């Protein structure tokens, strides 16, 4: 198993067991696109939906008008992409203090969230 997959599995298993993991609807959407189109051996839509059903056992922040407004504000204030702004807004809505991301700058504090790149040593 590749290093990144191993790290993701450890994070998810630990987060589920400790009840500390949460997701945004946007992350679930991106997961679906990646695993059904962008990997060497794509999953079928049915397989991906089964995994998403498991992920939905975790708290999931839904995207609504208020979240979009906050996402735009995060984009303006911190210079992150709008998509990342939505993820930041979702994490704050769910009461998170840490956000795991390989796209954002590790070590940054954004709107009360510590940004951590879980793959920094992978």
C-alpha positions in Angstrom: 0.0 0.0 0.0 1.4 3.4 -0.9 2.5 5.7 1.9 -0.2 8.3 1.4 -3.0 5.6 1.4 -1.5 4.1 4.6 -1.5 7.6 6.3 -5.1 8.3 5.2 -6.3 5.0 6.5 -4.6 5.6 9.9 -6.1 9.0 10.2 -9.6 7.9 9.3 -9.4 4.8 11.6 -8.1 6.9 14.5 -10.6 9.7 13.9 -13.5 7.3 13.8 -12.4 5.4 16.9 -11.7 8.5 18.9 -14.7 10.4 17.4 -12.5 13.3 16.4 -12.9 13.2 12.6 -15.4 15.2 10.6 -15.8 16.1 7.0 -17.5 18.6 4.7 -19.9 17.7 1.9 -17.4 19.3 -0.5 -14.7 16.8 0.6 -17.0 13.9 0.0 -17.7 15.3 -3.5 -14.0 15.6 -4.2 -13.4 12.1 -2.9 -16.0 10.7 -5.4 -14.4 12.5 -8.4 -10.9 11.4 -7.4 -11.7 7.7 -6.8 -13.9 7.3 -9.8 -11.8 9.3 -12.4 -8.3 10.3 -11.3 -6.7 7.2 -9.9 -5.0 4.3 -11.9 -7.7 1.8 -11.0 -10.9 3.8 -10.6 -13.8 2.6 -8.4 -17.3 2.2 -9.8 -19.9 4.7 -8.7 -21.5 2.0 -6.6 -18.1 1.2 -4.8 -17.5 4.9 -4.2 -21.0 5.4 -2.9 -20.5 2.5 -0.4 -17.3 4.2 1.0 -19.1 7.6 1.1 -21.9 5.9 3.1 -19.2 4.8 5.7 -17.7 8.3 5.8 -21.2 9.8 6.4 -21.2 8.1 9.8 -18.9 11.0 10.7 -20.2 14.5 11.3 -20.6 16.2 7.8 -20.9 19.9 7.3 -23.5 20.6 4.6 -22.9 23.5 2.2 -25.5 26.2 2.5 -25.6 30.0 1.8 -24.0 30.9 5.1 -21.1 28.5 4.6 -20.6 30.0 1.1 -20.5 33.5 2.5 -17.9 32.5 5.1 -15.9 30.6 2.5 -15.8 33.8 0.4 -14.7 35.7 3.5 -11.9 33.2 4.1 -10.8 33.6 0.5 -10.7 37.4 0.9 -9.0 37.5 4.3 -6.5 34.7 4.0 -5.8 34.5 0.2 -6.8 30.8 0.1 -8.8 29.4 -2.8 -12.6 29.7 -2.5 -12.7 25.8 -2.3 -10.3 25.8 0.6 -12.2 28.7 2.2 -15.3 26.5 2.1 -13.4 23.7 3.8 -12.1 26.1 6.5 -15.6 27.4 7.1 -16.9 23.8 7.4 -14.2 22.8 9.8 -15.0 25.8 12.0 -18.8 25.1 11.8 -18.1 21.6 13.2 -15.9 23.0 16.0 -12.6 21.7 14.7 -9.3 23.1 16.0 -7.1 21.3 13.4 -7.5 21.0 9.6 -5.6 18.3 7.8 -4.7 19.5 4.3 -1.9 18.9 1.8 -3.0 22.0 -0.2 -2.8 24.7 2.5 0.4 25.8 4.1 1.3 23.6 7.1 1.7 25.5 10.4 -0.6 28.3 9.5 -3.4 29.4 11.8 -6.5 30.3 9.8 -9.6 31.5 11.6 -8.6 29.5 14.7 -7.6 26.4 12.8 -4.1 24.9 12.9 -3.3 23.7 9.4 -1.4 20.3 9.4 -0.1 18.5 6.3 -0.4 14.8 7.2 1.9 13.9 4.3 4.8 16.2 5.2 7.0 13.2 6.1 5.5 10.7 3.6 
